[in-house]
């Protein structure tokens, strides 16, 4: 048995005016809750240091760059790393990354139990649009503020397991999970900021959006025989509602823990990485059963 007790640290809303320090204090409180509950790894949401700023149209690049982190850890997040180190807990969280070369990515990192960063992922599937769209009920300008990730879908050996990451919209794409599954991923962690309503379809509400969110993660878990931990930033951010519904999904595609609120909430499950082995050696033994001669279209235009 290779058990990793995982905490999904759903976060309630972060308002535009909230400081990084206030957010990090909330993350530390969740981390402490996880440590007290025996967690080995705590997973936080996408862009979890700030409000979901891509909903705001900004033309001044200096204003945009205020939402980005130039290094990680930095002054604001060091207390989180220090507490994780002190309590011997690995963490994963998402933030907006501005590189020394001036490139902008929607990024997440994974640490080991000593607080050392062992993995970095930059979001590949950027939803939304790049220019102001007057026909939408609200904006989703990820394509304006980020470039597509350049690191691919890697996996890392951490805590005696193969771990990979993706971010939000990536969870809806089967290729995301499969590329990690092909590298033996046993745990895929992700954070999300998903508006509760569709900005382009007024009657698509939270029920359907929660259903699709969960459906995607269950399918990704089952079809790759891997644990999937999906963690929301939820609730009302300056009048813009975001879905909750954080889940831990087992390698058979069953939800074993689910958040009930749209606030800061920790969901916990003891995840046995050996539970991935049966599926990986039988129905989803990729070496024996895949028929790549028929998959060419997936990798062509
Ligand atoms: N953050 C993020 O990727 N959100 C998207 C919203 C898509 S609607 C433009 C998601 O897939 O949940």
py3Dmol code that shows the C-alpha trace and the ligand (Angstrom):
import py3Dmol

protein = """\
ATOM      1  CA  UNK A   1       0.000   0.000   0.000  1.00  0.00           C
ATOM      2  CA  UNK A   2       1.366   3.434  -0.984  1.00  0.00           C
ATOM      3  CA  UNK A   3      -1.021   5.713   0.848  1.00  0.00           C
ATOM      4  CA  UNK A   4      -0.903   9.477   0.416  1.00  0.00           C
ATOM      5  CA  UNK A   5      -3.426  11.418   2.473  1.00  0.00           C
ATOM      6  CA  UNK A   6      -4.471  14.232   0.162  1.00  0.00           C
ATOM      7  CA  UNK A   7      -6.253  17.428   1.090  1.00  0.00           C
ATOM      8  CA  UNK A   8      -8.125  19.359  -1.563  1.00  0.00           C
ATOM      9  CA  UNK A   9      -8.047  22.917  -0.254  1.00  0.00           C
ATOM     10  CA  UNK A  10     -10.987  24.582  -1.957  1.00  0.00           C
ATOM     11  CA  UNK A  11     -10.890  28.344  -1.568  1.00  0.00           C
ATOM     12  CA  UNK A  12     -13.799  30.701  -1.336  1.00  0.00           C
ATOM     13  CA  UNK A  13     -13.793  33.913  -3.330  1.00  0.00           C
ATOM     14  CA  UNK A  14     -10.893  36.347  -3.469  1.00  0.00           C
ATOM     15  CA  UNK A  15     -11.961  39.908  -4.128  1.00  0.00           C
ATOM     16  CA  UNK A  16     -10.037  42.345  -6.304  1.00  0.00           C
ATOM     17  CA  UNK A  17      -9.077  44.367  -3.238  1.00  0.00           C
ATOM     18  CA  UNK A  18      -7.795  41.392  -1.181  1.00  0.00           C
ATOM     19  CA  UNK A  19      -4.058  41.411  -0.524  1.00  0.00           C
ATOM     20  CA  UNK A  20      -1.710  38.500  -1.239  1.00  0.00           C
ATOM     21  CA  UNK A  21      -0.933  38.455   2.500  1.00  0.00           C
ATOM     22  CA  UNK A  22      -4.598  37.924   3.402  1.00  0.00           C
ATOM     23  CA  UNK A  23      -4.922  35.123   0.850  1.00  0.00           C
ATOM     24  CA  UNK A  24      -1.738  33.400   2.015  1.00  0.00           C
ATOM     25  CA  UNK A  25      -3.029  33.548   5.609  1.00  0.00           C
ATOM     26  CA  UNK A  26      -6.155  31.688   4.443  1.00  0.00           C
ATOM     27  CA  UNK A  27      -3.994  29.123   2.634  1.00  0.00           C
ATOM     28  CA  UNK A  28      -1.923  28.579   5.776  1.00  0.00           C
ATOM     29  CA  UNK A  29      -5.116  28.036   7.798  1.00  0.00           C
ATOM     30  CA  UNK A  30      -6.210  25.374   5.280  1.00  0.00           C
ATOM     31  CA  UNK A  31      -2.739  23.835   5.333  1.00  0.00           C
ATOM     32  CA  UNK A  32      -2.833  23.642   9.134  1.00  0.00           C
ATOM     33  CA  UNK A  33      -6.248  22.012   8.979  1.00  0.00           C
ATOM     34  CA  UNK A  34      -4.756  19.498   6.559  1.00  0.00           C
ATOM     35  CA  UNK A  35      -1.743  18.865   8.772  1.00  0.00           C
ATOM     36  CA  UNK A  36      -3.968  18.342  11.806  1.00  0.00           C
ATOM     37  CA  UNK A  37      -6.020  15.869   9.751  1.00  0.00           C
ATOM     38  CA  UNK A  38      -2.953  13.860   8.732  1.00  0.00           C
ATOM     39  CA  UNK A  39      -2.515  15.160   5.162  1.00  0.00           C
ATOM     40  CA  UNK A  40       0.704  14.440   3.288  1.00  0.00           C
ATOM     41  CA  UNK A  41      -0.159  16.683   0.336  1.00  0.00           C
ATOM     42  CA  UNK A  42      -2.481  19.703   0.111  1.00  0.00           C
ATOM     43  CA  UNK A  43      -3.704  20.923  -3.278  1.00  0.00           C
ATOM     44  CA  UNK A  44      -4.879  24.523  -3.798  1.00  0.00           C
ATOM     45  CA  UNK A  45      -6.752  26.050  -6.799  1.00  0.00           C
ATOM     46  CA  UNK A  46      -5.724  27.736 -10.034  1.00  0.00           C
ATOM     47  CA  UNK A  47      -4.555  31.393  -9.742  1.00  0.00           C
ATOM     48  CA  UNK A  48      -5.168  31.112  -6.025  1.00  0.00           C
ATOM     49  CA  UNK A  49      -3.189  34.147  -4.862  1.00  0.00           C
ATOM     50  CA  UNK A  50      -5.563  36.654  -6.461  1.00  0.00           C
ATOM     51  CA  UNK A  51      -9.036  37.163  -7.785  1.00  0.00           C
ATOM     52  CA  UNK A  52      -9.683  35.594 -11.204  1.00  0.00           C
ATOM     53  CA  UNK A  53      -8.385  38.705 -12.964  1.00  0.00           C
ATOM     54  CA  UNK A  54      -8.932  37.498 -16.589  1.00  0.00           C
ATOM     55  CA  UNK A  55     -12.553  38.554 -16.193  1.00  0.00           C
ATOM     56  CA  UNK A  56     -11.368  42.172 -16.238  1.00  0.00           C
ATOM     57  CA  UNK A  57     -10.384  43.974 -19.462  1.00  0.00           C
ATOM     58  CA  UNK A  58      -7.068  45.778 -18.963  1.00  0.00           C
ATOM     59  CA  UNK A  59      -5.096  47.660 -21.593  1.00  0.00           C
ATOM     60  CA  UNK A  60      -2.258  48.935 -19.435  1.00  0.00           C
ATOM     61  CA  UNK A  61       0.395  46.177 -19.218  1.00  0.00           C
ATOM     62  CA  UNK A  62       1.689  47.526 -15.907  1.00  0.00           C
ATOM     63  CA  UNK A  63      -1.789  47.049 -14.468  1.00  0.00           C
ATOM     64  CA  UNK A  64      -1.888  43.491 -15.844  1.00  0.00           C
ATOM     65  CA  UNK A  65       1.525  42.640 -14.432  1.00  0.00           C
ATOM     66  CA  UNK A  66       0.401  43.487 -10.898  1.00  0.00           C
ATOM     67  CA  UNK A  67      -1.461  40.175 -10.872  1.00  0.00           C
ATOM     68  CA  UNK A  68       1.688  38.187 -11.736  1.00  0.00           C
ATOM     69  CA  UNK A  69       4.470  36.673  -9.589  1.00  0.00           C
ATOM     70  CA  UNK A  70       8.051  37.265 -10.749  1.00  0.00           C
ATOM     71  CA  UNK A  71       9.522  34.492  -8.616  1.00  0.00           C
ATOM     72  CA  UNK A  72       8.295  31.559  -6.567  1.00  0.00           C
ATOM     73  CA  UNK A  73       8.529  31.458  -3.646  1.00  0.00           C
ATOM     74  CA  UNK A  74       8.476  35.220  -3.146  1.00  0.00           C
ATOM     75  CA  UNK A  75       7.931  37.501  -0.185  1.00  0.00           C
ATOM     76  CA  UNK A  76       4.183  36.956  -0.172  1.00  0.00           C
ATOM     77  CA  UNK A  77       4.254  33.160  -0.444  1.00  0.00           C
ATOM     78  CA  UNK A  78       7.354  32.394   1.655  1.00  0.00           C
ATOM     79  CA  UNK A  79       5.240  32.034   4.847  1.00  0.00           C
ATOM     80  CA  UNK A  80       3.204  29.311   3.108  1.00  0.00           C
ATOM     81  CA  UNK A  81       6.338  27.447   2.026  1.00  0.00           C
ATOM     82  CA  UNK A  82       7.784  27.827   5.529  1.00  0.00           C
ATOM     83  CA  UNK A  83       4.659  26.395   7.182  1.00  0.00           C
ATOM     84  CA  UNK A  84       4.509  23.513   4.674  1.00  0.00           C
ATOM     85  CA  UNK A  85       8.183  22.743   5.385  1.00  0.00           C
ATOM     86  CA  UNK A  86       7.654  22.959   9.119  1.00  0.00           C
ATOM     87  CA  UNK A  87       4.684  20.571   8.988  1.00  0.00           C
ATOM     88  CA  UNK A  88       6.305  18.268   6.423  1.00  0.00           C
ATOM     89  CA  UNK A  89       3.516  18.627   3.880  1.00  0.00           C
ATOM     90  CA  UNK A  90       3.852  18.769   0.105  1.00  0.00           C
ATOM     91  CA  UNK A  91       1.755  21.446  -1.611  1.00  0.00           C
ATOM     92  CA  UNK A  92       0.548  22.352  -5.068  1.00  0.00           C
ATOM     93  CA  UNK A  93      -0.982  25.671  -6.110  1.00  0.00           C
ATOM     94  CA  UNK A  94      -1.578  27.857  -9.119  1.00  0.00           C
ATOM     95  CA  UNK A  95      -0.451  31.429  -9.814  1.00  0.00           C
ATOM     96  CA  UNK A  96       0.164  33.843 -12.662  1.00  0.00           C
ATOM     97  CA  UNK A  97       3.834  33.617 -13.627  1.00  0.00           C
ATOM     98  CA  UNK A  98       5.876  36.421 -15.204  1.00  0.00           C
ATOM     99  CA  UNK A  99       9.260  35.075 -16.281  1.00  0.00           C
ATOM    100  CA  UNK A 100      12.517  37.080 -16.317  1.00  0.00           C
ATOM    101  CA  UNK A 101      12.144  37.138 -20.145  1.00  0.00           C
ATOM    102  CA  UNK A 102       8.770  38.840 -19.803  1.00  0.00           C
ATOM    103  CA  UNK A 103       6.615  35.827 -20.665  1.00  0.00           C
ATOM    104  CA  UNK A 104       3.226  35.301 -19.006  1.00  0.00           C
ATOM    105  CA  UNK A 105       1.897  31.894 -18.037  1.00  0.00           C
ATOM    106  CA  UNK A 106      -0.938  30.419 -15.997  1.00  0.00           C
ATOM    107  CA  UNK A 107       1.221  28.146 -13.857  1.00  0.00           C
ATOM    108  CA  UNK A 108       1.071  25.617 -11.060  1.00  0.00           C
ATOM    109  CA  UNK A 109       3.833  24.106  -8.968  1.00  0.00           C
ATOM    110  CA  UNK A 110       4.261  20.980  -6.903  1.00  0.00           C
ATOM    111  CA  UNK A 111       6.602  20.653  -3.929  1.00  0.00           C
ATOM    112  CA  UNK A 112       7.941  17.757  -1.931  1.00  0.00           C
ATOM    113  CA  UNK A 113       7.621  17.545   1.841  1.00  0.00           C
ATOM    114  CA  UNK A 114      10.642  19.813   2.346  1.00  0.00           C
ATOM    115  CA  UNK A 115       9.037  22.659   0.400  1.00  0.00           C
ATOM    116  CA  UNK A 116      11.352  22.182  -2.597  1.00  0.00           C
ATOM    117  CA  UNK A 117       9.616  22.705  -5.935  1.00  0.00           C
ATOM    118  CA  UNK A 118       9.770  19.396  -7.801  1.00  0.00           C
ATOM    119  CA  UNK A 119       7.386  20.153 -10.666  1.00  0.00           C
ATOM    120  CA  UNK A 120       6.111  23.100 -12.666  1.00  0.00           C
ATOM    121  CA  UNK A 121       3.266  23.090 -15.184  1.00  0.00           C
ATOM    122  CA  UNK A 122       2.082  25.913 -17.454  1.00  0.00           C
ATOM    123  CA  UNK A 123      -1.532  25.773 -18.645  1.00  0.00           C
ATOM    124  CA  UNK A 124      -1.817  24.496 -22.207  1.00  0.00           C
ATOM    125  CA  UNK A 125      -5.537  24.897 -23.001  1.00  0.00           C
ATOM    126  CA  UNK A 126      -6.306  28.581 -22.529  1.00  0.00           C
ATOM    127  CA  UNK A 127     -10.044  29.236 -22.830  1.00  0.00           C
ATOM    128  CA  UNK A 128     -11.784  32.468 -23.710  1.00  0.00           C
ATOM    129  CA  UNK A 129     -10.653  35.241 -26.017  1.00  0.00           C
ATOM    130  CA  UNK A 130      -7.977  37.908 -26.495  1.00  0.00           C
ATOM    131  CA  UNK A 131     -10.023  41.013 -27.285  1.00  0.00           C
ATOM    132  CA  UNK A 132     -12.916  42.656 -25.454  1.00  0.00           C
ATOM    133  CA  UNK A 133     -16.117  40.869 -26.483  1.00  0.00           C
ATOM    134  CA  UNK A 134     -19.231  43.044 -26.071  1.00  0.00           C
ATOM    135  CA  UNK A 135     -21.513  40.058 -26.777  1.00  0.00           C
ATOM    136  CA  UNK A 136     -20.515  38.215 -23.625  1.00  0.00           C
ATOM    137  CA  UNK A 137     -22.197  38.695 -20.277  1.00  0.00           C
ATOM    138  CA  UNK A 138     -18.687  38.931 -18.810  1.00  0.00           C
ATOM    139  CA  UNK A 139     -15.161  38.602 -20.137  1.00  0.00           C
ATOM    140  CA  UNK A 140     -12.812  35.628 -20.039  1.00  0.00           C
ATOM    141  CA  UNK A 141      -9.514  37.060 -21.297  1.00  0.00           C
ATOM    142  CA  UNK A 142      -7.075  34.242 -20.621  1.00  0.00           C
ATOM    143  CA  UNK A 143      -5.941  34.306 -24.246  1.00  0.00           C
ATOM    144  CA  UNK A 144      -5.064  37.984 -23.791  1.00  0.00           C
ATOM    145  CA  UNK A 145      -3.039  37.719 -20.610  1.00  0.00           C
ATOM    146  CA  UNK A 146      -1.288  34.345 -20.987  1.00  0.00           C
ATOM    147  CA  UNK A 147       0.543  32.453 -23.663  1.00  0.00           C
ATOM    148  CA  UNK A 148      -0.026  28.697 -23.988  1.00  0.00           C
ATOM    149  CA  UNK A 149       2.193  26.657 -21.706  1.00  0.00           C
ATOM    150  CA  UNK A 150       5.505  25.459 -23.119  1.00  0.00           C
ATOM    151  CA  UNK A 151       6.314  22.632 -20.722  1.00  0.00           C
ATOM    152  CA  UNK A 152       3.879  19.958 -21.875  1.00  0.00           C
ATOM    153  CA  UNK A 153       2.228  17.479 -19.531  1.00  0.00           C
ATOM    154  CA  UNK A 154       5.070  16.022 -17.489  1.00  0.00           C
ATOM    155  CA  UNK A 155       5.005  13.720 -14.484  1.00  0.00           C
ATOM    156  CA  UNK A 156       7.323  13.713 -11.491  1.00  0.00           C
ATOM    157  CA  UNK A 157       8.303  11.097  -8.946  1.00  0.00           C
ATOM    158  CA  UNK A 158       7.214  12.542  -5.614  1.00  0.00           C
ATOM    159  CA  UNK A 159       6.355  10.759  -2.362  1.00  0.00           C
ATOM    160  CA  UNK A 160       6.890   7.364  -4.011  1.00  0.00           C
ATOM    161  CA  UNK A 161       4.295   8.044  -6.739  1.00  0.00           C
ATOM    162  CA  UNK A 162       4.097   9.457 -10.265  1.00  0.00           C
ATOM    163  CA  UNK A 163       2.372  12.830 -10.135  1.00  0.00           C
ATOM    164  CA  UNK A 164       1.270  15.231 -12.839  1.00  0.00           C
ATOM    165  CA  UNK A 165      -0.616  18.516 -12.991  1.00  0.00           C
ATOM    166  CA  UNK A 166      -2.998  20.336 -15.275  1.00  0.00           C
ATOM    167  CA  UNK A 167      -5.078  23.482 -14.821  1.00  0.00           C
ATOM    168  CA  UNK A 168      -8.802  24.151 -15.086  1.00  0.00           C
ATOM    169  CA  UNK A 169      -9.871  24.043 -18.747  1.00  0.00           C
ATOM    170  CA  UNK A 170      -7.219  21.328 -19.351  1.00  0.00           C
ATOM    171  CA  UNK A 171      -9.439  18.966 -17.337  1.00  0.00           C
ATOM    172  CA  UNK A 172     -12.015  18.922 -20.123  1.00  0.00           C
ATOM    173  CA  UNK A 173      -9.570  17.483 -22.693  1.00  0.00           C
ATOM    174  CA  UNK A 174      -8.944  13.724 -22.760  1.00  0.00           C
ATOM    175  CA  UNK A 175      -5.483  14.286 -24.249  1.00  0.00           C
ATOM    176  CA  UNK A 176      -4.408  16.019 -21.036  1.00  0.00           C
ATOM    177  CA  UNK A 177      -4.889  12.934 -18.921  1.00  0.00           C
ATOM    178  CA  UNK A 178      -3.748  10.494 -21.595  1.00  0.00           C
ATOM    179  CA  UNK A 179      -0.384  12.181 -22.128  1.00  0.00           C
ATOM    180  CA  UNK A 180       0.253  11.917 -18.389  1.00  0.00           C
ATOM    181  CA  UNK A 181      -1.291   8.432 -18.259  1.00  0.00           C
ATOM    182  CA  UNK A 182       1.192   7.303 -20.899  1.00  0.00           C
ATOM    183  CA  UNK A 183       3.961   8.356 -18.509  1.00  0.00           C
ATOM    184  CA  UNK A 184       2.435   6.290 -15.720  1.00  0.00           C
ATOM    185  CA  UNK A 185       0.688   9.115 -13.820  1.00  0.00           C
ATOM    186  CA  UNK A 186      -0.911   7.830 -10.630  1.00  0.00           C
ATOM    187  CA  UNK A 187      -2.089  11.186  -9.342  1.00  0.00           C
ATOM    188  CA  UNK A 188      -3.190  14.193 -11.384  1.00  0.00           C
ATOM    189  CA  UNK A 189      -3.870  17.394  -9.470  1.00  0.00           C
ATOM    190  CA  UNK A 190      -5.600  20.458 -10.839  1.00  0.00           C
ATOM    191  CA  UNK A 191      -7.151  23.694  -9.737  1.00  0.00           C
ATOM    192  CA  UNK A 192      -9.955  25.599 -11.395  1.00  0.00           C
ATOM    193  CA  UNK A 193     -11.826  28.922 -11.584  1.00  0.00           C
ATOM    194  CA  UNK A 194     -15.015  28.089 -13.454  1.00  0.00           C
ATOM    195  CA  UNK A 195     -17.753  30.710 -13.791  1.00  0.00           C
ATOM    196  CA  UNK A 196     -21.088  29.289 -12.579  1.00  0.00           C
ATOM    197  CA  UNK A 197     -22.837  30.504 -15.714  1.00  0.00           C
ATOM    198  CA  UNK A 198     -21.859  30.446 -19.374  1.00  0.00           C
ATOM    199  CA  UNK A 199     -21.022  33.963 -20.586  1.00  0.00           C
ATOM    200  CA  UNK A 200     -22.352  33.058 -24.065  1.00  0.00           C
ATOM    201  CA  UNK A 201     -25.407  30.950 -23.199  1.00  0.00           C
ATOM    202  CA  UNK A 202     -27.713  32.436 -20.606  1.00  0.00           C
ATOM    203  CA  UNK A 203     -29.543  29.214 -19.702  1.00  0.00           C
ATOM    204  CA  UNK A 204     -26.464  27.118 -18.921  1.00  0.00           C
ATOM    205  CA  UNK A 205     -26.305  27.281 -15.150  1.00  0.00           C
ATOM    206  CA  UNK A 206     -24.336  25.752 -12.299  1.00  0.00           C
ATOM    207  CA  UNK A 207     -25.979  22.289 -12.368  1.00  0.00           C
ATOM    208  CA  UNK A 208     -24.853  21.535 -15.907  1.00  0.00           C
ATOM    209  CA  UNK A 209     -21.474  23.135 -15.375  1.00  0.00           C
ATOM    210  CA  UNK A 210     -20.843  21.114 -12.221  1.00  0.00           C
ATOM    211  CA  UNK A 211     -21.913  17.993 -14.077  1.00  0.00           C
ATOM    212  CA  UNK A 212     -19.458  18.613 -16.915  1.00  0.00           C
ATOM    213  CA  UNK A 213     -16.652  19.483 -14.528  1.00  0.00           C
ATOM    214  CA  UNK A 214     -17.085  16.253 -12.596  1.00  0.00           C
ATOM    215  CA  UNK A 215     -17.753  14.149 -15.690  1.00  0.00           C
ATOM    216  CA  UNK A 216     -14.429  15.229 -17.199  1.00  0.00           C
ATOM    217  CA  UNK A 217     -12.440  14.418 -14.079  1.00  0.00           C
ATOM    218  CA  UNK A 218     -14.139  11.063 -13.529  1.00  0.00           C
ATOM    219  CA  UNK A 219     -13.480  10.054 -17.133  1.00  0.00           C
ATOM    220  CA  UNK A 220      -9.844  11.182 -16.939  1.00  0.00           C
ATOM    221  CA  UNK A 221      -9.333   9.186 -13.754  1.00  0.00           C
ATOM    222  CA  UNK A 222     -11.027   6.005 -14.967  1.00  0.00           C
ATOM    223  CA  UNK A 223      -9.553   5.973 -18.472  1.00  0.00           C
ATOM    224  CA  UNK A 224      -6.031   6.328 -17.131  1.00  0.00           C
ATOM    225  CA  UNK A 225      -6.456   4.471 -13.849  1.00  0.00           C
ATOM    226  CA  UNK A 226      -5.198   7.442 -11.851  1.00  0.00           C
ATOM    227  CA  UNK A 227      -6.354   9.493  -8.900  1.00  0.00           C
ATOM    228  CA  UNK A 228      -7.610  12.951  -9.884  1.00  0.00           C
ATOM    229  CA  UNK A 229      -7.868  15.775  -7.379  1.00  0.00           C
ATOM    230  CA  UNK A 230      -9.733  18.833  -8.682  1.00  0.00           C
ATOM    231  CA  UNK A 231      -9.887  21.910  -6.494  1.00  0.00           C
ATOM    232  CA  UNK A 232     -12.030  24.988  -7.053  1.00  0.00           C
ATOM    233  CA  UNK A 233     -11.743  28.624  -6.248  1.00  0.00           C
ATOM    234  CA  UNK A 234     -15.440  29.181  -5.643  1.00  0.00           C
ATOM    235  CA  UNK A 235     -18.074  31.684  -4.658  1.00  0.00           C
ATOM    236  CA  UNK A 236     -18.835  35.257  -5.553  1.00  0.00           C
ATOM    237  CA  UNK A 237     -15.829  37.335  -6.652  1.00  0.00           C
ATOM    238  CA  UNK A 238     -16.946  40.944  -6.997  1.00  0.00           C
ATOM    239  CA  UNK A 239     -20.337  39.886  -8.355  1.00  0.00           C
ATOM    240  CA  UNK A 240     -19.030  37.013 -10.489  1.00  0.00           C
ATOM    241  CA  UNK A 241     -19.990  33.544  -9.173  1.00  0.00           C
ATOM    242  CA  UNK A 242     -17.543  30.634  -9.495  1.00  0.00           C
ATOM    243  CA  UNK A 243     -18.382  26.920  -9.149  1.00  0.00           C
ATOM    244  CA  UNK A 244     -17.424  24.873  -6.123  1.00  0.00           C
ATOM    245  CA  UNK A 245     -17.606  21.098  -6.447  1.00  0.00           C
ATOM    246  CA  UNK A 246     -14.018  20.219  -5.582  1.00  0.00           C
ATOM    247  CA  UNK A 247     -13.552  16.450  -5.743  1.00  0.00           C
ATOM    248  CA  UNK A 248     -11.156  13.613  -5.164  1.00  0.00           C
ATOM    249  CA  UNK A 249     -11.778  10.885  -7.756  1.00  0.00           C
ATOM    250  CA  UNK A 250     -10.400   7.368  -7.417  1.00  0.00           C
ATOM    251  CA  UNK A 251      -8.811   5.375 -10.275  1.00  0.00           C
ATOM    252  CA  UNK A 252     -12.169   3.708 -10.986  1.00  0.00           C
ATOM    253  CA  UNK A 253     -13.790   7.065 -11.597  1.00  0.00           C
ATOM    254  CA  UNK A 254     -15.712   7.267  -8.328  1.00  0.00           C
ATOM    255  CA  UNK A 255     -15.861  10.463  -6.307  1.00  0.00           C
ATOM    256  CA  UNK A 256     -14.556   9.679  -2.819  1.00  0.00           C
ATOM    257  CA  UNK A 257     -14.682  13.222  -1.418  1.00  0.00           C
ATOM    258  CA  UNK A 258     -16.649  16.268  -2.542  1.00  0.00           C
ATOM    259  CA  UNK A 259     -16.831  19.838  -1.235  1.00  0.00           C
ATOM    260  CA  UNK A 260     -20.240  20.965  -0.034  1.00  0.00           C
ATOM    261  CA  UNK A 261     -19.743  24.709   0.164  1.00  0.00           C
ATOM    262  CA  UNK A 262     -18.420  27.547  -1.967  1.00  0.00           C
ATOM    263  CA  UNK A 263     -16.089  28.689   0.801  1.00  0.00           C
ATOM    264  CA  UNK A 264     -12.647  27.756   2.140  1.00  0.00           C
ATOM    265  CA  UNK A 265     -13.146  24.031   2.729  1.00  0.00           C
ATOM    266  CA  UNK A 266     -10.812  21.076   2.993  1.00  0.00           C
ATOM    267  CA  UNK A 267     -11.750  17.701   1.538  1.00  0.00           C
ATOM    268  CA  UNK A 268      -9.534  14.795   2.559  1.00  0.00           C
ATOM    269  CA  UNK A 269      -9.010  11.228   1.434  1.00  0.00           C
ATOM    270  CA  UNK A 270      -6.329   8.606   2.027  1.00  0.00           C
ATOM    271  CA  UNK A 271      -5.383   7.742  -1.551  1.00  0.00           C
ATOM    272  CA  UNK A 272      -3.611   4.437  -2.144  1.00  0.00           C
ATOM    273  CA  UNK A 273      -1.408   4.792  -5.199  1.00  0.00           C
ATOM    274  CA  UNK A 274      -1.365   1.000  -5.554  1.00  0.00           C
ATOM    275  CA  UNK A 275      -5.077   1.201  -6.397  1.00  0.00           C
ATOM    276  CA  UNK A 276      -3.940   2.402  -9.849  1.00  0.00           C
ATOM    277  CA  UNK A 277      -2.096  -0.792 -10.646  1.00  0.00           C
ATOM    278  CA  UNK A 278      -4.999  -3.118 -11.489  1.00  0.00           C
ATOM    279  CA  UNK A 279      -6.456  -0.822 -14.167  1.00  0.00           C
ATOM    280  CA  UNK A 280      -3.037  -0.018 -15.588  1.00  0.00           C
ATOM    281  CA  UNK A 281      -2.216  -3.727 -15.943  1.00  0.00           C
ATOM    282  CA  UNK A 282      -5.583  -4.845 -17.332  1.00  0.00           C
ATOM    283  CA  UNK A 283      -8.168  -2.837 -19.292  1.00  0.00           C
ATOM    284  CA  UNK A 284      -5.940   0.228 -19.607  1.00  0.00           C
ATOM    285  CA  UNK A 285      -2.648  -1.537 -20.225  1.00  0.00           C
ATOM    286  CA  UNK A 286      -1.703   0.940 -22.925  1.00  0.00           C
ATOM    287  CA  UNK A 287       1.182  -1.139 -24.328  1.00  0.00           C
ATOM    288  CA  UNK A 288      -1.060  -4.093 -25.064  1.00  0.00           C
ATOM    289  CA  UNK A 289      -4.331  -2.491 -26.070  1.00  0.00           C
ATOM    290  CA  UNK A 290      -3.827   0.900 -27.706  1.00  0.00           C
ATOM    291  CA  UNK A 291      -4.165   1.025 -31.503  1.00  0.00           C
ATOM    292  CA  UNK A 292      -2.105   4.057 -32.374  1.00  0.00           C
ATOM    293  CA  UNK A 293      -2.306   3.320 -36.111  1.00  0.00           C
ATOM    294  CA  UNK A 294      -5.865   4.705 -35.884  1.00  0.00           C
ATOM    295  CA  UNK A 295      -5.113   7.754 -33.759  1.00  0.00           C
ATOM    296  CA  UNK A 296      -3.215   9.904 -36.266  1.00  0.00           C
ATOM    297  CA  UNK A 297      -5.973  12.500 -36.583  1.00  0.00           C
ATOM    298  CA  UNK A 298      -5.602  13.375 -32.927  1.00  0.00           C
ATOM    299  CA  UNK A 299      -2.203  14.871 -33.659  1.00  0.00           C
ATOM    300  CA  UNK A 300      -2.930  16.536 -37.002  1.00  0.00           C
ATOM    301  CA  UNK A 301      -4.910  19.644 -37.860  1.00  0.00           C
TER     302      UNK A 301
END
"""
ligand_1 = """\
12
LIG
N -10.140 29.025 -15.714
C -10.687 28.287 -16.690
O -9.991 27.665 -17.467
N -12.038 28.299 -16.772
C -12.732 27.655 -17.836
C -13.947 28.438 -18.173
C -14.307 28.218 -19.558
S -15.463 29.372 -20.131
C -14.529 30.448 -21.068
C -13.123 26.220 -17.549
O -12.983 25.400 -18.452
O -13.609 25.908 -16.473
"""
view = py3Dmol.view(width=600, height=400)
view.addModel(protein, "pdb")
view.setStyle({"model": 0}, {"cartoon": {"style": "trace"}})
view.addModel(ligand_1, "xyz")
view.setStyle({"model": 1}, {"stick": {}})
view.zoomTo()
view.show()
